[in-house]
Amino acid sequence: MDVRSVAVETSGATLTGDLAVASDVSGVVLFAHGSGSSRHSPRNKAVAEALNKSGFGTLLVDLLTEDEERIDEATRGLRFDIPLLTQRLTGSVDWLDRVPETAGLPVGLFGASTGAAAAIRTAAQRPDRIKAVVSRGGRVDLADDALDRLRSPIMLLAGSADEAIVQISFEAANRLHVVNDVHLIPGATHLFTEPGALEQVTGAAMAWFRDHLGT
């Protein structure tokens, strides 16, 4: 799998990303980080590497610029600016259509924390492009009315010990009008640091994308 750093041109900002793609991939998964994380998140990188081995391309992109990340470190405000994150994520989906290696490929979204809200909003805005969504510990409540408009199958992954996210996930599922699954990882907390928890996250996400993006 060819992995390279890319400049993702979106409206209002050029974002830094890591694109992994091969000539025979059946789809590409775009990662939306949140809550102060970045494309270097070891959890998301582990999921991305597993997806690459299964024949999926991946794009891990920082939704904030370096200057914005410095502001966010001080204020912790931009990570909750869901409209901004959505604009950047939607722009990244459009960018994939302009790249020869990924143009026309089915796109899946993997959103973590506040990035999950941006993923749902983006999927609602690009229903013809987004074929599947996975939320990991997602603040899907921040997606607001996009939950009602979502047309892409979605899996809501949560640690069973992460009570706030479990409640948020089930409440969101009750509003959805698409194929969905609330998938709980037994004994896991918000960051899935327990032994074997991240492996279960990876396995569940891979199965969801295989079912809805193809192999």
PyMOL commands that set and color helices and strands:
alter all, ss='L'
color gray80, all
select helices_A, chain A and resi 42-53+66-75+78-80+82-96+114-125+140-143+146-149+163-173+197-213
alter helices_A, ss='H'
color red, helices_A
select strands_A, chain A and resi 2-10+13-21+28-32+57-61+107-112+130-136+154-159+180-185
alter strands_A, ss='S'
color yellow, strands_A
deselect
rebuild
show_as cartoon
